[in-house]
């Protein structure tokens, strides 16, 4: 059996796997040795043979080549289709495992594998099988659906007796209208796709449900209708395939918690196949390259060693890349509570005099807040000869917040900071009343011009509550200096990475400003499924102000858009 061979090689160390998968393999060996369980190798080998003879890869560098299953893939298929238990209600043997969680590092072929299994079962299983490919969004759900369709099109035999339209894939071919039997239009089985955003998810009746990339899901609103749609089947099959993710307290967190309780024996769910490719620790990722097999069973065959090594090297120097690589390549959960930078990485005691940049153009930035948040205005000078970046900044706070500490008002000043003290040091401007007045902010920029002859080349700004600011900037400097920067990953990811690099290399000099240091210390980051990042407050707590960090990032974003033009007028 493939399971026995796989387990034997894992025990000997010939194949390296993590403890969690080894526990599941031990459970499967117990199943095989259990006299009350039927081992139906004919069923599993039929699917394996179908995949290896009828399915072809559809993407480079394997496009057009036959789907040759690796041992871990054969063992996975065998666990699903060969192990059967007797059902007293049906009076026959049925598949034991009907609920499958497949967690594996990205680019190890999980979507093509489950797509091939779905296509194989559609042909090798009973008549009328309906398969549903689902995910958090339509594009991701379509990946599996298109994988199935590409394999269908690559096989002359399959293509001859099936058809595809906008609704899905169906049996029967209009070219052969007289064809009868299982592989004709008399078979009402089909393959469709569904996203979490699709309405009317209830009321379906399916045989196989496959949900891709469940790490993105905040709750079970997509998966529960699919699982309910399987309830009428004698032998339903439900797949969840995914990498780790970043959502705090998301659906996958709860699912993995249950899965690990099943492996530890705390939870009894005999129909749940828990197939987890995970590391045993984060330390081994950095210390032992061979351990990468634990979360990447396809490395060296499906996934390139060179790619993985490159990503690990990048992760050593970039917080955002590190979080993405640990989650996506090594299935180590990341969340927004991780600090963006360690204190030693952003500490820089170097100072400079504003006189140094007298009469020069700068890139401005504004992270605006009308009420209880800090407001940060910043002027950045980018020295093209040395590669150094210099920051002048001013923070703004409403009077009601600045004086809250005098009354021990933790609602208005949960951070417990002495803004009046910072005002005396020339670091904060306190605005009368309960709001930050945009006129104070623009007058600070204008003060740089009056005192030092400094002129804004561009001022990047967050559009939130910025109407007065924009109007005043137009009056003082002209509309052309305004540059809107969206508060999204598309706008902030690259500049945030560049700020990180410059801080670590001590190229970003911010005059040892204590409020800048405080904001940098408070900054965490969140990551999306393609590795982009954006800043968030550490632990999500409102008292952890990050406005200064956003000031840096907005300035870098504006600089990145006009780098050539700005440097052309710089000395």
N, C-alpha and C positions, 0 to 999 in steps of 0.2 A: 504494500500500500504506500501511496505517496506520503500520507501523514506519518507513517512509521519511519520511512526513510528521512523525511524532513526532521522529525524529532530526534532520530539517531544522530544525524549530522549536527544538530544544534547542541546536543549533549556532549559530543566529542570536541566541539569547538571549531569544526570545519566550517559551519555556518554560525555567524554571531547574531544572537537575538537578545532582546531585553527580558527581564524577569517576568513582565506581564504576559508576553506572548508565550513564554515557556510554560507558565501556569496553565494557559488555555490548551496548549499542546498536550500537557499531562492529563488534562480532563478528557481530551479526545482519545488518548491511549486507553484510559479507563473505559470509555464507551466501547472501543473496539474489543476489549477483553470481557465486556459484560455479556453474559449469555442471553440476557433478556432483550438485547439490542440487535437488530438485523443490520448487517453490513452488505449493502447492495452496490457492489463495485460496477456492475453493469450500468447502473443509472449515472454514476459520476463519469465513467469512462466514455459513455455516449456523448456527454456534453463536452468533455475534453477533446474527443476526436472531432466533433463538429467544429469547435473553435479552431483547431489546428489544421483542418482540411478545407473549411469553407470561409473562414475569416481572414482578412488581410489588413495590415496596418494602412493607415490613410494619411499619416503626417510624416514629414521629414524628421529624422533621416531614414525611417523604416518604411516609408510609403511604398505600397505595392508588394511588400514582403509578407510571407505567411506569418500568422500569429503563432509563434512558437512559445508555448507557455514555460515559464521557469518553474522550478520545483515548488517554491513557496506559493505560486499561483495554482498549481495542480493540487497541493494540499488544501488550499482554501476551498477550491471547488469540491473536492472530495468530502470535506467536512460538511458542506451544505447538502450535497445530493446522495452521499453513500450511507450516511448514518440515519437509521430509521427505528422508530419505536412503534409499538402496537397501540392503536387507538380503539378503545373499547366501544365507543359510539359508532365508529365507521366500520368496525370489525375487519380492519386491515392495517398493514404497516404504513406509516406516513413519515415524511422527513421530520427528524427531531428538531433541527434548528430552523426556525422560521423568522427570527429577528436577528439581523446581522449588523454589527457596528464594526466598520473597517476604517481604522485610523492609521495613516501612513504619510511619510514626508512627501512633499510636492514632487512632481515629475518622476514618480515611481510607477506610473501607468495605472492608477486606480480607476480612473474614468473609463479608459478603453477596456480594462478587464471586466468591470461590472457591465459595461455595454455589451461586450461579447457574451457574457453569461446570460444577459437578458435575451439577446438574439437567439442563443442556443436553446434556451428554455422555451422560447416562443415556437421554435420548430420541433424540439424534441419532446416537449410536454404535451398535455392533452389539448384537444380542440378548444377554441374559444378563449384562449388566454389573452388577457388584456394587461398591458404593461404601461406604467406611468413613470415618466422621467420628471423629477421635480427638483427645485432649488429655491433659494431665496429671491432670485430674480430670473426673468425670462432668459436672459443671455446665458446664464450658467446652466439652467435646465436644458437649454438648446444644445449645449456642448455634448451632453450624453446622447440626446436624441440624434444629433448629427453624426456622432460616432457610430451609433447603430446603423443609421442610414448609409454612411460611407462603406461600412462592412457589407451591408446588403447589396450595394451597387457593385462592389468589387467581386462578388461571387456570381457567376453566370447562372448557376442553379437557383440561387435565392432570388436574384433579380427577375428571373423568368416567371416566377410564380407569386410575385408581390408587386405592390405599387405604392407610391408615395404622393400625397397631395398636401395642401396647406394645413389640413386637420391632423394628419398623422401618417402612419405606415399601416398598410392593410394587406391581407392575402387576396390573391386573384390578380390576373393581368388582363386588361382589355384586349390584348392581342390574341389571347387564348380563351374566348368566351365560353367554349364548350367544356373546358376543364372542370372535372368534378373531384370531390374528395377533400382531404384535410388541407391541401395546399391550393385551394381554389377560393373563389369568393363565397363559397358556402360556409367557410370558416370565418366567423365574425370577430375573431381575435384582432386586436390592433395595438399599436404602440403610439402613445401620445406624450405631450409635455405639459408641465404646469409650473407656474411660479407662485410665490407667496402673495404677489400683487394681483393675481387673477381672482376674479369674483366667482361665486358659486362653486366653491371647492367641495361642498357636500353632495351627497346623492350619487356618488360614483360607485362602480362595482368592478374591482380590478383583482388580478391574480398576483402581480408583482409590482411593488412600489420601490423606486430607487431615488433617494434624496441625496443630492450632491452638495458638498461644502456646507454642512449644517453648522459649522462654526460661526457663520454670519447671523444665525437666527437668534433673536432675543427671547422668543418664547416658542410654544408648541403649536401655534395657530396654523401652521402649514402641515406639520406632520400628523397631527391627530386626525384630521379628515381623511388622510391617506390610509392611516392604520385602521380607521373605522371602515373604509371602503374594502379592506381585505377580509373583513369579519365573516363574510358569507362563504369563503373558500375552505375546502377541505385541507389544502396544503398551501397556505399563503406564503409569500416570501417578501420580506421587507428589508431593504438595504439602507443603511446610512453610511456614506463614505465621506471622509473629510481629512483635513489637516487640523492642527490646533489653531486657535484664534486669539482674539484680543478682547472680545466683549466680556465685560464683568458681569457675572451672574447670568450668563446667557443660557440658551437651551443646551448647548454642548456641555457646559459645566455640570449641569444636573444629570445629563445622560452618562457622562464619564464617571460621575460619582456613583451612580447605580452600577455601572459596568465593573468598577473596581470593587464594589461591595460583593458582586457576584463572584469575582475571582477570589476574593478573600474568604468567601463562604458566609458572609454576613447577610446576604440576600439570596433567596432561592428562586431563580428563574431558569429552569432547565432548558427552555427553548431559545435562550439568548446566547448567540455566538459572539464572543468578545475578542476581536482580532486586532490587537493594538501593537503597532511598531513604535516603541518608545525607548528613549534613553533611560538609563538607571540613575543618572545624575547629570547636572549641567557641566560639572568639572571635567567629565570624561570627554565632552565635546572638544574642549580646548587642549586636552592632554593626550588623547589617544585617538588617532585617525581611524584605526580599525573599528572603534566603537560606533562609527557612523553607520555601519551596517544595521544597527539595532532599529533605527528609524527609517533607513533607506535600503530595503532589501534588494532593490533593483540597481544599486550603485555599481558601476562597472559594466553593466549590460544595458539597462534602460536609461539610467541617469549617469551623466559623465562625472568622473572623479575630478577633472579639471574645473568643471563648473562649481562643484561643491567646495573644493579647496579655495577657489577665488572668493566665494561668498563668505567663507569663514574668515579669510584674511581681511576682507572689508569690515566684517562684524567686529573685529578686534579694535578698530579705531572709530567706529560710528555707532552711537547709541541706537539710532533708528534702524540701521541695518542689522545690528545685533538682535534687537527685539524681533524683527521680521524673520531673520534666519533661524533663531531659536524656535520660534513658533512654527514656521512653515517647513523648514528642513529637518528639524529635530523634535518636533511635537512637544516642546517645553512651553507651557502656558505663559503668556505675557499679558500684562494688564497695565492700566494707566496709573498704577500706584508706583511704578518704577521711576526713579529720578532720571532726568535727562542727562545731567552732568554731576560729577562729584565735585565737591567744593574746591579741591586742589586744581581741577581742570579749568575752572573759570576765574580763579583768583589771579589778579594782575595788579600789582601795586604801583606800576609805572604811571606817572602823571605828566601833564603838559600844560602850557599856558595857551589860552585862546589867542593871544597875540601872534602865535605861530602861524595862524591861518587867516590873518587879517587880509581883507579884500578878496578872499577866495570864494568860489562856489561850493555849496554843500548839497548833500541829499538829505532832505528832511523827512521826518516820520511823525505820525500822530496816532496814538491809540487812545481814542476819546471815550470819556465816561462823564455823564452829566451829574450823577449823584454819588453813591457811596464808594464806588471803585476809584482807584487812582486814575489819573489821566497823565499820559506820558507824551511829551514832545521831545524830539531828538534831532540833532544836526550831525551828520556823519561826513567826515572828510576821508577820501580814499587816496592814499599816496601811491601813485603808479610807479615811482622809482624804488620804493622799499617794500611795497605790498602791505604796508601797515594801514590800519583803519583807526580813526580817532573819533571819539564820540563826546559831544557836549549835550547835556540833557537837562530838562526841568520837569518836575512832577507837580501836578495840581490836585488839590483836594478841597471840597467844600468845608466851610467853617464849622458847620454842624458836626461833621465827622471829626475834624481836627480837635474839637473841644470835648468830644465824647469821653475821652480818657479821663478828663477832670471829674466826670460824674460816674465813672466806672460803668459806662454804658457799653456792654459787650455786644449788644445787637448792632450798634453803629460802628464800633471799633473792635471787632472780634480778634484782630491781629495784635491789639494792645501796643500800638506804636505811638511814639511821641512825635507827632507831625509838627507841633510847635517848635520842638527842638531842631528838627530838620529844617524848618523855615529859617531859624536863626543862622543855620550853617549855609544858607543859600541854596538848598537842595529842593525845597518845596515852596510853591506859591499857594497861599490859602485864599480861596475866593469867598466873598461874603455870602451868607445864606446857606441854602441847602443844595446848590448845584454848582458845577464848574461852568463858568462863563467863557464861551469861546473867544471873547474879546481879549481875555487875559492870555490865552494861549497864543493867539496871533500876535499880540504885542510882544510876547517873548521872542518870537521869530523876528519881529521888526526891530527889537532891541539889539539883536545880533548885527543887524545891518547898521543901525545908528552908531553903535559903539565900536564895531570892528570892521564895518564895511562888508560883512559876509552876506552873500546873496543865495537864495535857494535856486538850485537848478531844477529840482523836482521835489515835491513834498508828497510822499505816500501817505495815504490815510484810509482808515476803516470807515465805511460809509454810515455806520450806525450813529444816529443822532448828530450828523456832521453838517447839516444844512447851514447853520450860522457860520461855522468854521469855513466852509467853502465860499460863502458870500464875502466874508472878511478877507480871506486870502486873495480873492479876485481884486478887491479894492486896493490892497497893499502891494501885491506882487504880480497880479495878472492871472488869468484863468489857466494859462498854458503850464504853470508850474504844478498844478494839481494832478495827482496820479492815484486813482482808486486801486486799492489792493483788497481783493476778496478774502474773507476769513474762512478759507476752505483749504483742503489739502492740495488742490491743484495750484493754488497761489503761494502757499506757505512752505511746502515740503522742501523744495530745493534751497531757498534762502535760509531755512532753519538748519539744514545740513551744513551750509557754508558758514553760518554763524558759529556752529559747533566746532567746525574745523579751525576757524580763526581764533576762537577762545582757547582751544587746547594748545594751539601753536603760539599763543601769546601775541598774535598779530592784531587783536582787537583791544584797543586801549581806551578804557572808559573812565580815566581819572580816579580810579579806585573809589567810585561812587558807591556808598553803602546801600543805597536803595536799589541800584542796579544789581549788586551782589545778592541782596535779599530776594529780588524777583527771579534771578537766575536759579537760586537755590530752591525756590518754590515751584519750578517748572518741571512738569513731567511731559509725556507725549503720548499720543495715541497713533496707531498705525492702521492702515486699511489693508485689504487683501492683495494689493499690488505693491506694498512696501512704502507708500507715501506716508509722511508724518505731519503732524501739526501739534502745537503746544496745548497743554491742558494744565489745570492747577493740580499740584501734588495732592494725591488722595481725594481729589475733587472738592476740597474744602475751600469755602469762599474766603477764609482769612488768608489763604496762601495767594497773595497778589502776584500776578505775572505780567503786569502791564509794561514794565520795563523791558522784559524779554520780547514782547510783541513789538515794542518800539524798535528794537534791534532788527527783528525779522522783517518788519514792514520797510525799514530803510534799505535793507539788503535786497528785498524784492524789487523796490523801485530802482535801485542801482543796477540790478541785473538786467532790467528792461532797457536801460539807457547807458550802459557801461561805456560803449565806444564814444558816444557823444559827450558824456561827462569827462572822460579821461582826455579827450581831445582839447578841452579848454582848461585842463589842470596843468600847473607848472611841472 
